[in-house]
């Protein structure tokens, strides 16, 4: 059995579908044919029984053909097979059966065997019975036996019989017809099943060819035509969506690599130039003036710092969108995280005034990622604030607002501020990689929130971060 199952599973899908359809139709046709055969047989037998009952002789006709021995309870035929020379289209036989089992055929050319059912009727134990019996020539007969009292107190049984060949011949012909029709039906079902399997799986073949083409050529621009709204159409739509997403992801990856290479080229070029100047000074023995040497070393340090920040930003963006790849997601006090971020940013703009109005609010996030995002927003405000300017930070019911009083962002540049490596033309000279706000948008989206930048009233820029709240963690119980 297991070998058959393994061989079946090893067949192509269309062959399995055609085989299943053929098997199902074969079973259905076989059940229908067998049921039809039994129904027709019962109908023919019932019809034959009715004919036997309708052709039973009258008591006078029976009495004229036999001699009754009342004392012995026997019936003797007055003549032996009186109709032997007369044609009988139905080959009917009528015989009288006594209670002791003796029989006397009064019509027909064959004698029918006497069964217990006939004797039971002759004894008066039952009124009539239908059964099959063998004739003297070995042929099967259908027998109808009924009770008949030819002498007061002395019951007899009369059996009327006709050959079962009347039924069997018809059933044999019917069986041949059903077998032929069933065979044609099974062959037709097999051909139809194979056609249906090929037609139904043609879209799957196209999908398979498309997948093989993509795997062979890595051409993600291939699309499968979608027809209808069935499961195959949905599968085709899913494949098209998948290839479109992969193509978009690959384009973004290539763009990220290109942008990262472009951003890395500038500090690396500057580093190379400064290091070559220092190396040439050592090789030629011509010393660089102390002020110039100090400026070169400061530039090298600044470029190395910029490279470190850029690499850190790239590592942050390379993480999967799911939070499982980073730190553990937990309930955080957003007001405490914001307060810590403000203290870090004060070191970058000590001449600025940073005010904070932070109402308690708890969120679910990764602590390092959330703090980095808030630091990036504050650092962006500090970077564009004028000397001795003011940065206002408020947190109210999950809405964190950071407002600076700098030059602001032009309206046509606002849609691009969260793009990777995008930097305003007016900020090209300022330090940064153009990834800070991209990291902010990515982190906030992972937390289920949203972020937006807009021009503030009276000048400057206002950044708003909205984060959904989380259940307040229970207070820690002090250890005894």
Backbone torsions as a table, in degrees:
resi	resn	phi	psi	omega
1	UNK	NA	-44.7	179.8
2	UNK	-64.1	-35.3	178.5
3	UNK	-65.0	-40.3	178.7
4	UNK	-63.9	-42.5	179.6
5	UNK	-63.1	-42.1	179.8
6	UNK	-65.3	-40.6	178.1
7	UNK	-65.7	-37.3	178.2
8	UNK	-64.9	-43.2	-179.9
9	UNK	-68.6	-22.1	178.9
10	UNK	-78.7	-11.1	179.4
11	UNK	-74.4	156.3	173.4
12	UNK	-61.6	156.5	-175.6
13	UNK	-60.4	-42.3	-179.0
14	UNK	-66.0	-35.1	177.1
15	UNK	-67.0	-38.8	178.3
16	UNK	-66.1	-41.4	178.8
17	UNK	-64.0	-44.3	179.2
18	UNK	-63.0	-39.8	179.6
19	UNK	-66.8	-40.1	178.7
20	UNK	-65.5	-42.1	178.5
21	UNK	-63.6	-43.6	179.4
22	UNK	-63.3	-42.7	179.4
23	UNK	-63.2	-43.6	180.0
24	UNK	-63.6	-43.4	179.5
25	UNK	-66.9	-38.9	178.9
26	UNK	-60.8	-45.3	179.2
27	UNK	-63.2	-44.3	-179.4
28	UNK	-63.5	-43.4	179.5
29	UNK	-66.1	-41.1	179.7
30	UNK	-63.0	-44.4	178.8
31	UNK	-62.9	-43.1	179.7
32	UNK	-64.6	-41.2	-179.0
33	UNK	-66.4	-44.7	179.6
34	UNK	-63.9	-42.2	178.5
35	UNK	-62.6	-43.3	178.5
36	UNK	-61.3	-42.4	-178.8
37	UNK	-61.7	-45.3	-179.5
38	UNK	-67.4	-38.1	179.6
39	UNK	-64.8	-44.7	179.3
40	UNK	-65.4	-40.0	179.0
41	UNK	-60.7	-47.4	179.4
42	UNK	-61.3	-39.5	-179.9
43	UNK	-65.7	-41.2	179.6
44	UNK	-67.4	-41.0	179.0
45	UNK	-65.2	-42.1	178.3
46	UNK	-63.6	-39.3	177.9
47	UNK	-64.2	-40.2	177.6
48	UNK	-65.8	-38.7	177.9
49	UNK	-62.7	-42.0	179.2
50	UNK	-63.9	-39.2	179.1
51	UNK	-65.4	-40.0	178.1
52	UNK	-62.9	-41.8	-177.1
53	UNK	-69.9	-34.1	-178.1
54	UNK	-75.9	-20.2	-176.7
55	UNK	-102.6	14.4	-180.0
56	UNK	-70.1	142.6	-177.2
57	UNK	-74.7	160.2	176.8
58	UNK	-80.2	162.5	178.8
59	UNK	-57.4	-38.1	180.0
60	UNK	-64.5	-40.6	179.1
61	UNK	-63.8	-37.9	178.3
62	UNK	-69.2	-43.7	-176.2
63	UNK	-64.1	-29.6	-179.9
64	UNK	-72.3	-17.2	-175.1
65	UNK	-102.4	-10.5	-175.1
66	UNK	-130.5	162.8	175.3
67	UNK	-118.1	125.3	-174.0
68	UNK	-98.0	128.8	172.1
69	UNK	-100.2	98.2	-173.9
70	UNK	-64.1	-39.3	-176.8
71	UNK	-69.4	-41.0	-178.7
72	UNK	-85.7	-13.7	-179.0
73	UNK	69.3	35.0	-178.3
74	UNK	-118.2	163.8	175.1
75	UNK	-128.3	122.9	179.8
76	UNK	-109.5	136.4	179.9
77	UNK	-73.3	135.4	176.6
78	UNK	-72.7	-27.9	175.6
79	UNK	-146.0	146.9	-175.5
80	UNK	-87.6	122.7	-179.9
81	UNK	40.3	69.4	-174.8
82	UNK	-60.6	-24.6	-175.9
83	UNK	-105.9	26.2	-176.9
84	UNK	-62.5	-36.1	-178.2
85	UNK	-90.8	-2.8	-179.7
86	UNK	-96.0	138.5	179.7
87	UNK	-67.5	139.4	177.4
88	UNK	-128.8	103.3	-175.7
89	UNK	-62.1	-31.3	-177.2
90	UNK	-96.3	-1.7	-177.1
91	UNK	51.8	42.1	-175.3
92	UNK	-80.2	144.4	176.7
93	UNK	-126.7	134.0	174.9
94	UNK	-126.2	128.6	178.6
95	UNK	-140.5	152.4	178.9
96	UNK	-100.9	135.4	-178.4
97	UNK	-119.6	126.0	176.9
98	UNK	-87.6	168.5	-175.5
99	UNK	-69.0	-19.7	176.9
100	UNK	-88.9	4.6	175.4
101	UNK	95.4	-4.1	177.6
102	UNK	-72.6	151.7	-175.7
103	UNK	-131.6	155.9	179.8
104	UNK	-144.3	110.7	-178.8
105	UNK	-81.5	123.8	-178.1
106	UNK	-108.6	-8.5	178.5
107	UNK	-154.5	138.4	176.2
108	UNK	110.6	173.7	-177.1
109	UNK	-108.3	-7.0	-178.3
110	UNK	-126.0	148.3	172.0
111	UNK	-94.8	144.0	-179.1
112	UNK	-106.4	138.4	179.4
113	UNK	-64.7	147.1	179.7
114	UNK	-93.9	128.8	-180.0
115	UNK	-107.4	173.1	178.6
116	UNK	-62.8	-32.2	178.9
117	UNK	-64.8	-37.8	177.6
118	UNK	-66.5	-43.9	179.1
119	UNK	-62.7	-38.0	179.0
120	UNK	-62.1	-39.2	177.0
121	UNK	-68.9	-41.0	179.6
122	UNK	-62.5	-31.9	179.2
123	UNK	-82.2	-3.5	179.9
124	UNK	83.5	11.7	-179.6
125	UNK	-78.0	-22.5	174.8
126	UNK	-146.1	160.0	-174.4
127	UNK	-89.6	-34.7	-179.5
128	UNK	-159.6	164.0	178.7
129	UNK	-158.9	151.8	174.4
130	UNK	-119.2	136.1	178.1
131	UNK	-164.1	171.8	176.0
132	UNK	-102.0	146.9	179.6
133	UNK	-151.8	162.1	179.4
134	UNK	-93.8	141.2	175.1
135	UNK	-88.8	174.4	-178.3
136	UNK	-65.8	-21.0	177.2
137	UNK	-92.9	7.6	178.2
138	UNK	85.0	1.3	-179.4
139	UNK	-84.6	146.5	178.9
140	UNK	-80.1	135.9	178.2
141	UNK	-123.6	151.8	169.7
142	UNK	-96.7	128.9	-171.4
143	UNK	-120.3	132.5	171.2
144	UNK	-116.7	118.9	-177.8
145	UNK	-117.3	131.1	179.7
146	UNK	-134.5	160.2	-176.9
147	UNK	-84.5	140.0	179.8
148	UNK	-145.3	123.7	-179.3
149	UNK	-98.2	100.2	-179.4
150	UNK	-86.1	-16.9	-179.3
151	UNK	-141.3	136.4	-177.1
152	UNK	-55.1	125.4	179.2
153	UNK	79.3	4.0	-177.9
154	UNK	-129.5	89.5	-177.9
155	UNK	-77.3	149.4	172.6
156	UNK	-129.5	172.4	175.3
157	UNK	-124.1	139.8	177.0
158	UNK	-114.9	126.6	179.7
159	UNK	-108.2	126.3	175.0
160	UNK	-110.6	123.3	-173.1
161	UNK	-133.6	145.4	173.0
162	UNK	-138.1	152.5	-176.2
163	UNK	-62.3	141.2	175.8
164	UNK	-74.8	-7.7	178.2
165	UNK	-61.3	-25.8	175.7
166	UNK	-57.4	-37.8	179.3
167	UNK	-86.2	-45.0	-174.5
168	UNK	-63.9	-38.9	179.3
169	UNK	-62.9	-42.9	177.9
170	UNK	-63.8	-40.8	179.8
171	UNK	-67.5	-36.5	177.5
172	UNK	-64.2	-43.9	177.0
173	UNK	-62.4	-40.9	178.6
174	UNK	-64.1	-40.2	179.4
175	UNK	-62.5	-41.0	177.8
176	UNK	-63.5	-42.2	179.4
177	UNK	-63.9	-45.4	-179.6
178	UNK	-64.2	-38.7	179.1
179	UNK	-63.8	-42.3	179.3
180	UNK	-65.5	-47.2	-179.5
181	UNK	-63.0	-41.2	179.7
182	UNK	-64.7	-41.1	178.6
183	UNK	-62.2	-44.9	177.6
184	UNK	-62.6	-40.3	179.7
185	UNK	-64.6	-40.2	-180.0
186	UNK	-67.0	-43.9	177.9
187	UNK	-62.6	-42.3	177.0
188	UNK	-63.1	-39.7	178.9
189	UNK	-65.0	-39.4	177.9
190	UNK	-62.7	-45.4	178.7
191	UNK	-64.4	-42.2	179.3
192	UNK	-66.1	-39.1	178.8
193	UNK	-63.5	-41.2	178.0
194	UNK	-66.0	-40.3	178.3
195	UNK	-65.2	-43.8	179.1
196	UNK	-63.3	-41.7	179.9
197	UNK	-62.6	-43.6	179.5
198	UNK	-66.3	-43.1	-179.5
199	UNK	-67.1	-44.6	-178.1
200	UNK	-68.5	-30.6	-177.4
201	UNK	-93.5	1.3	178.8
202	UNK	-60.2	-42.5	174.9
203	UNK	-62.4	-34.0	177.0
204	UNK	-66.2	-37.4	176.5
205	UNK	-62.4	-42.2	178.1
206	UNK	-63.0	-40.3	178.6
207	UNK	-65.0	-41.3	178.5
208	UNK	-62.7	-43.9	178.1
209	UNK	-62.4	-38.1	179.2
210	UNK	-65.6	-43.9	179.5
211	UNK	-63.3	-43.6	178.5
212	UNK	-63.4	-37.8	178.5
213	UNK	-64.3	-43.2	179.5
214	UNK	-65.0	-42.0	179.5
215	UNK	-65.8	-31.5	-176.8
216	UNK	-83.9	-38.8	-173.6
217	UNK	-109.8	-12.6	-175.5
218	UNK	58.8	30.8	177.0
219	UNK	-88.9	100.8	-177.1
220	UNK	-87.6	3.3	178.0
221	UNK	-88.6	-1.9	-179.5
222	UNK	-71.4	135.9	177.9
223	UNK	-129.2	144.6	179.4
224	UNK	-99.3	131.5	176.6
225	UNK	-61.8	135.2	-179.0
226	UNK	-103.7	122.3	179.9
227	UNK	-123.9	127.1	178.3
228	UNK	81.0	-166.0	-179.2
229	UNK	-137.2	29.0	-179.9
230	UNK	-87.4	-169.6	-176.8
231	UNK	-64.0	-37.5	179.2
232	UNK	-64.9	-40.1	177.8
233	UNK	-63.6	-40.9	177.8
234	UNK	-64.1	-39.3	177.9
235	UNK	-64.5	-40.1	177.8
236	UNK	-64.4	-42.7	177.8
237	UNK	-61.9	-41.0	179.2
238	UNK	-63.9	-40.4	178.5
239	UNK	-64.1	-44.0	178.7
240	UNK	-62.2	-40.5	178.4
241	UNK	-65.1	-39.6	-179.8
242	UNK	-64.4	-47.1	-179.8
243	UNK	-65.3	-36.6	177.4
244	UNK	-64.2	-41.5	178.6
245	UNK	-65.6	-41.6	178.3
246	UNK	-64.2	-41.6	178.6
247	UNK	-63.0	-43.0	178.4
248	UNK	-63.9	-41.8	179.1
249	UNK	-63.6	-41.1	179.0
250	UNK	-66.0	-40.0	177.8
251	UNK	-63.2	-42.9	178.2
252	UNK	-64.0	-38.0	178.6
253	UNK	-64.4	-45.3	178.6
254	UNK	-64.2	-38.6	178.4
255	UNK	-65.9	-39.8	178.8
256	UNK	-62.9	-42.3	179.3
257	UNK	-64.1	-43.9	179.9
258	UNK	-63.7	-45.1	-180.0
259	UNK	-65.0	-42.4	179.4
260	UNK	-62.6	-41.1	177.5
261	UNK	-62.6	-38.8	178.9
262	UNK	-66.1	-42.8	-179.2
263	UNK	-69.5	-34.0	-179.8
264	UNK	-74.0	-25.6	-174.8
265	UNK	-65.1	-38.5	-176.1
266	UNK	-64.2	-55.1	179.3
267	UNK	-66.2	-33.4	178.4
268	UNK	-66.1	-39.2	177.9
269	UNK	-64.3	-43.3	178.7
270	UNK	-63.8	-42.7	178.0
271	UNK	-61.4	-44.9	-178.8
272	UNK	-61.3	-42.7	-179.7
273	UNK	-63.0	-47.5	-178.4
274	UNK	-65.2	-41.5	-179.4
275	UNK	-68.4	-36.6	176.8
276	UNK	-63.7	-38.5	176.9
277	UNK	-62.9	-43.6	179.1
278	UNK	-65.7	-41.3	-179.9
279	UNK	-66.8	-40.5	179.8
280	UNK	-64.3	-35.8	177.4
281	UNK	-63.0	-41.0	179.3
282	UNK	-69.5	-38.7	-177.0
283	UNK	-71.4	-38.8	-177.1
284	UNK	-87.8	-15.2	-178.0
285	UNK	79.6	4.4	178.0
286	UNK	-90.2	110.4	-175.9
287	UNK	-74.7	148.6	177.2
288	UNK	-90.2	138.9	177.5
289	UNK	-52.4	144.3	-176.0
290	UNK	-54.2	-42.2	-179.1
291	UNK	-65.1	-42.1	179.0
292	UNK	-66.7	-39.8	179.2
293	UNK	-63.1	-41.8	178.2
294	UNK	-63.0	-39.0	179.3
295	UNK	-67.0	-39.0	178.1
296	UNK	-63.0	-44.8	-180.0
297	UNK	-65.4	-37.0	177.2
298	UNK	-65.6	-39.4	177.6
299	UNK	-65.3	-41.1	177.2
300	UNK	-60.8	-43.8	179.6
301	UNK	-62.9	-42.2	-179.9
302	UNK	-65.1	-41.7	180.0
303	UNK	-66.5	-38.4	177.0
304	UNK	-65.0	-39.0	176.9
305	UNK	-64.2	-41.9	178.8
306	UNK	-63.4	-39.6	178.0
307	UNK	-64.0	-42.2	-179.9
308	UNK	-62.8	-42.1	178.7
309	UNK	-65.0	-43.0	-179.6
310	UNK	-63.2	-43.1	179.3
311	UNK	-65.1	-39.3	176.9
312	UNK	-63.3	-40.8	177.9
313	UNK	-64.6	-40.7	178.8
314	UNK	-64.4	-39.4	176.8
315	UNK	-63.2	-38.8	178.9
316	UNK	-65.1	-42.1	-179.7
317	UNK	-72.8	-22.5	-178.9
318	UNK	-79.2	-10.9	178.9
319	UNK	-68.8	148.5	175.4
320	UNK	-60.7	159.1	-179.2
321	UNK	-67.7	-24.3	179.9
322	UNK	-73.5	144.1	-178.7
323	UNK	-72.1	-10.7	-175.7
324	UNK	-69.6	-22.0	-176.3
325	UNK	-75.4	-21.7	-179.2
326	UNK	-100.3	-140.2	179.4
327	UNK	-73.1	177.2	-178.2
328	UNK	-78.4	130.7	178.1
329	UNK	-73.6	131.8	-178.9
330	UNK	-150.6	169.1	178.0
331	UNK	-78.4	124.5	-177.4
332	UNK	-121.5	151.8	172.5
333	UNK	-86.1	104.8	-176.2
334	UNK	-61.7	-34.1	179.9
335	UNK	-65.7	-36.3	178.4
336	UNK	-71.9	-40.3	178.3
337	UNK	-62.6	-41.7	179.6
338	UNK	-65.1	-40.2	179.8
339	UNK	-63.5	-40.9	178.1
340	UNK	-64.7	-41.6	179.0
341	UNK	-63.5	-37.0	179.2
342	UNK	-63.6	-41.4	179.7
343	UNK	-63.8	-35.8	177.9
344	UNK	-68.8	-38.1	-176.4
345	UNK	-75.4	-26.7	179.1
346	UNK	-57.4	-31.8	-179.1
347	UNK	-68.1	-23.8	-179.2
348	UNK	-87.0	-17.4	177.1
349	UNK	-141.2	67.9	-175.6
350	UNK	-64.2	-21.7	-178.7
351	UNK	-84.1	-6.9	-178.5
352	UNK	-88.8	157.0	175.1
353	UNK	-105.3	118.0	-179.6
354	UNK	-113.6	115.9	178.5
355	UNK	-104.1	146.6	-177.0
356	UNK	-135.6	129.8	173.0
357	UNK	-126.4	94.2	-169.4
358	UNK	-114.4	111.1	174.3
359	UNK	-86.1	146.9	-178.5
360	UNK	-59.4	136.1	176.7
361	UNK	-158.2	134.6	-177.3
362	UNK	-115.0	139.6	-178.8
363	UNK	-135.9	165.6	174.1
364	UNK	-104.7	120.2	-177.4
365	UNK	-165.7	173.6	172.7
366	UNK	-86.4	124.7	-176.0
367	UNK	-54.2	-50.1	-177.7
368	UNK	-64.9	-41.2	-177.9
369	UNK	-65.4	-43.1	-178.9
370	UNK	-65.8	-42.5	179.8
371	UNK	-65.1	-38.5	179.2
372	UNK	-64.1	-40.8	-179.7
373	UNK	-63.8	-44.4	-179.5
374	UNK	-66.6	-38.3	177.1
375	UNK	-61.6	-40.2	179.9
376	UNK	-63.1	-40.9	178.8
377	UNK	-64.5	-46.0	179.8
378	UNK	-65.5	-38.8	179.9
379	UNK	-65.2	-35.1	177.1
380	UNK	-65.3	-39.8	177.9
381	UNK	-67.6	-39.7	179.7
382	UNK	-66.5	-38.5	-175.7
383	UNK	-63.2	-37.3	-175.3
384	UNK	-100.7	6.4	177.6
385	UNK	-80.7	144.9	177.4
386	UNK	-71.7	162.3	177.6
387	UNK	-55.3	137.2	-178.3
388	UNK	58.2	29.0	178.6
389	UNK	-80.5	-174.6	-175.7
390	UNK	-130.2	137.2	175.4
391	UNK	-120.1	125.0	-176.7
392	UNK	-108.9	126.5	-178.1
393	UNK	-121.2	125.8	177.6
394	UNK	-132.1	148.0	176.5
395	UNK	-134.9	114.6	-177.7
396	UNK	-138.4	112.0	176.7
397	UNK	51.1	48.2	174.7
398	UNK	86.2	-1.1	178.6
399	UNK	-104.5	107.8	178.0
400	UNK	-96.4	121.7	-177.3
401	UNK	-119.8	128.5	176.9
402	UNK	-120.9	117.2	-175.7
403	UNK	-122.0	128.4	175.0
404	UNK	-113.8	172.8	-178.7
405	UNK	-119.8	38.4	-179.6
406	UNK	-85.2	-160.8	-176.5
407	UNK	-71.9	-16.0	-179.8
408	UNK	83.6	176.3	-178.4
409	UNK	-116.0	129.3	177.7
410	UNK	-59.0	150.6	-175.9
411	UNK	-62.2	-34.3	-178.7
412	UNK	-74.3	-12.3	179.7
413	UNK	-97.8	-14.4	-176.9
414	UNK	-59.3	-39.0	-179.7
415	UNK	-65.3	-14.4	-174.4
416	UNK	-105.9	-0.4	-170.0
417	UNK	-67.4	-22.8	-179.1
418	UNK	-99.4	5.7	176.2
419	UNK	-75.2	149.1	180.0
420	UNK	-69.3	135.2	176.1
421	UNK	66.0	10.3	178.7
422	UNK	-83.6	133.7	177.9
423	UNK	-137.4	139.6	179.7
424	UNK	-64.6	143.2	178.5
425	UNK	-56.5	-29.5	-179.9
426	UNK	-78.2	-8.7	-177.1
427	UNK	-114.5	14.9	-178.7
428	UNK	-63.9	-31.6	-177.2
429	UNK	-80.7	-13.2	-178.7
430	UNK	-84.1	152.6	178.5
431	UNK	-67.1	151.7	179.5
432	UNK	140.5	161.7	-177.7
433	UNK	-111.5	-7.8	-176.3
434	UNK	79.6	15.4	-179.5
435	UNK	-110.1	-9.6	-174.0
436	UNK	-59.7	-52.3	-178.4
437	UNK	-70.5	-27.0	174.4
438	UNK	-63.8	-40.7	177.5
439	UNK	-65.7	-38.8	178.0
440	UNK	-60.3	-50.4	-178.4
441	UNK	-60.6	-40.7	-178.7
442	UNK	-65.6	-44.7	-178.6
443	UNK	-66.4	-43.1	-179.5
444	UNK	-64.7	-40.4	177.8
445	UNK	-63.5	-38.9	177.3
446	UNK	-63.3	-29.2	178.6
447	UNK	-84.9	0.1	179.4
448	UNK	85.4	14.6	-179.1
449	UNK	-111.5	-163.4	177.7
450	UNK	-147.6	159.2	-177.4
451	UNK	-135.9	147.3	-179.1
452	UNK	-150.2	149.7	174.5
453	UNK	-120.6	140.7	177.7
454	UNK	-150.9	162.1	178.1
455	UNK	-72.4	132.0	-178.9
456	UNK	-86.2	153.0	177.1
457	UNK	-68.8	132.2	-178.6
458	UNK	87.7	6.0	178.9
459	UNK	104.0	158.1	-179.9
460	UNK	93.2	-172.8	-177.0
461	UNK	-127.6	143.4	178.6
462	UNK	-122.8	120.6	177.2
463	UNK	-104.1	131.5	-178.2
464	UNK	-124.0	126.8	177.2
465	UNK	-117.2	126.1	176.6
466	UNK	-114.3	123.5	-179.4
467	UNK	-124.7	133.9	178.1
468	UNK	-67.2	148.7	-178.5
469	UNK	-78.6	164.0	178.4
470	UNK	-131.6	158.1	178.3
471	UNK	-57.0	138.3	179.8
472	UNK	-66.4	127.0	-179.5
473	UNK	-66.7	146.5	179.1
474	UNK	-66.8	147.9	179.6
475	UNK	-65.4	145.2	-179.6
476	UNK	-73.6	137.3	179.5
477	UNK	-86.3	122.6	-178.5
478	UNK	-64.1	139.8	178.9
479	UNK	-71.2	143.0	-178.7
480	UNK	-69.0	NA	NA
